[in-house]
Amino acid sequence: EVGVVCGSGGRGLRCFPALMAAEPAGAADAGRAPRLPPRWLQAPLLHTVEMHTGGEPLRVIPRLDAAEAAVASSGLSLLALRRHVAATQDHVRRALVHEPRGHRGMYGALVVRGEAAVGDADLAALFLHGAGYSAMCGHAVLALGRFALDYGLVAAPCCPETTVRLRCPCGVVTAFVPWDGRRSGNPVRFHSVPAFAAATSGARDDVPIDVPGHGKVVVDIGYGGTFYAFLSAEQLGLDVCSSKTRDLVSAASAVTEAVKKQFPLHHPESEDLAFLYGTILTDGKDAFSEEPTTNICVFADEQVDRCPTGSGVTARIALQYHKGLIQLNQSRTFRSSTTGSLFTGKAVKASAWCWSFPLARGLRGRCCCCGSGEGQKSLSVPGWGARHPQPSEKARVRCISDADVDKSTWFILCVSGGGFLFPSPLPQVSVLLWDILTLTPPQEAKFGDYNAVVVEVSGEAFYTGTATFTMEEEDPLKYGFFFK
Ligand SMILES: O=C(O)[C@H]1NCC[C@@H]1O
């Protein structure tokens, strides 16, 4: 029922249980490599690549037949696939993330192939944790950037750095990975989906939260591919550097529960993304400094991140930028209080933009012209003619993710009842519109009602090995157990 998966030598290799039983892995050098034990032949044989980023584990599942089949037959989007895998393949997550094969801090990434899921990215991935499936995971993106190169998922890698586009449930994230022609290296950087402040303390829209057992606290809520609540540990009578992890975890979890009840979240693109993933307790050092700021992220069901949390750094940078505490391209260093590992983060640019105009008569819906938000040049677009849209014709301006931008190859420009349909590289369209509308390239852009920025996060990811897992039919715990 579970596809047999195997990543090997740069390409996915399908291994069949019966074959594996006849010739177990390691048979060639049986003196040195352990043979697979006798097992239930119908059991899935699960091959993984083991990595960590700043101490946070990543168990990479290079392929899963059932997920690929669902993508191939139904053309599911990644968010839809996430729901499908949760409903039909959850035993794979439990088997690999929970004990005895995993542990309370285990994290996984399921690499998904197939045109519908991957689109024009290099790979797609679902993120797995102890309690379910996330929308974004920065530490996994840093590790998967390396994995994609070393396992041959990028068609034409270039030296000294290769751009790897990863489709995540929250959208496409771009990783920049050192590549020497033979193997990937560190540090890896990634550019997030648009990140924004959903609520900030110290502003008129202060969010006071009543946390049972702790009283009233004030939180920031930020989005970095997923939502987090942020507050200084001090507000809970704790110190993020010296308090016991168990105390930090229970306080952070109480905040998560309280915020979930008291602050409804909204995501401009999908309600599937409107959930609070966890709470990040900080040392309160949000004002710019060359010194690292320390935090601990408690996410999902009381799971503790060992690294500084890539998506959390993304959200925290967006909050700091939004509050005017840091400037564009000003780097901050973030330290995990659990391992001392470091990530850096900075706001690098405005998000992509999209100008939408009412469609011409006879066409339905809206049309939009999208751009990346960088630079201004004069360009001519065939068929544009002399009729340019006036700023007053702008129906709405919203920020969209790179994913949306890159999906469209055709753009319809509609002006005062007329329209042009042409294929065009996006930056050209956006530049042209800037010229026409005399808009200044923004440093932040609207994403729904939010001002958003693109954040760059940098960190180091390493391989720790590979593993092959199996199970016995009569094992009552064959699909793992969640240790509470
Ligand atoms: O780095 C991150 O974004 C993740 N690490 C575990 C929890 C988050 O998904």
The ligand as an ORCA input file, in Angstrom:
! r2SCAN-3c Opt
* xyz 0 1
  O      13.206     26.049     10.212
  C      11.968     25.964     10.206
  O      11.281     26.795      9.621
  C      11.328     24.779     10.870
  N      12.130     24.021     11.782
  C      11.196     23.183     12.518
  C       9.971     24.037     12.629
  C       9.952     24.868     11.369
  O       9.137     24.247     10.432
*
